[in-house]
Amino acid sequence: MKLWFINVRKRDSPISAPLMRQKAENLAEKMGLTGFVATYGWYHRWRKRENVVFKQTYGEQNSADVAAANQWIEKELRKLIASYDPRGVYNADESGLYYKAMPSHTYLFKGGSTKGQKISKELVNILYCVSITGEKKQLLLVGKSKRLCCFKGIK
């Protein structure tokens, strides 16, 4: 079971509890063990024994061909940038800012409880722009109104 798990994780494929339990039953059948049922309790003990944890996946790392992108950056991008004045080459990126959102985590005494709250979805988009030489352009802020209340008095 552990070897199968290691091979699947090498390919960064997601694994669910029902898939693991089904695979355990299939492996037991191949080994000639009749009547084996991979219960939730069995699965929980196996995870604990093998130090397997459940975590949320983040990002979209496997969505792009990283090797090809790095190769293009090393070969083509350097030639392309070399033909321009360094003060005229900029990198820009945008980010969303939920300016009314409260933190989703908090500190509290052990055994204490906390109540959640509705998450504010009010968002502004910010464009950052910096040249190769380190010159920074003024942030570009895109929102719903000309003067957002949260930025009152800020220039």
C-alpha angles and dihedrals in degrees: 000000000000092000091052090049092050092049093050093048091050086065090048090238116159116247125203130198094249090051092050093048092048091049091050090053091048092050091048090052091051089051090053097251106145121198096022112148119188098220124187089255091054090048092049092050091047091052091049093048093049096039093241115161134189115238135170116249119233136197133005101268095144093050094083136052097247095180093055091046092052091048091051091049092052097046113023105025094053091053091047094049093045090068092061135068108261091231089061098052114091137178116213131188134171131217136184120236120199093204097184097043118119121218113277094215130054140178119246139158117280110272092020124123135220135199124230125226137209112279116237113233096194105132140182123191119225126199117206119197127184131168126226088255091056099257109150124210123214113274116261111221122196119189141140099271135038094241115026114209093231091060096047111143094014118119 
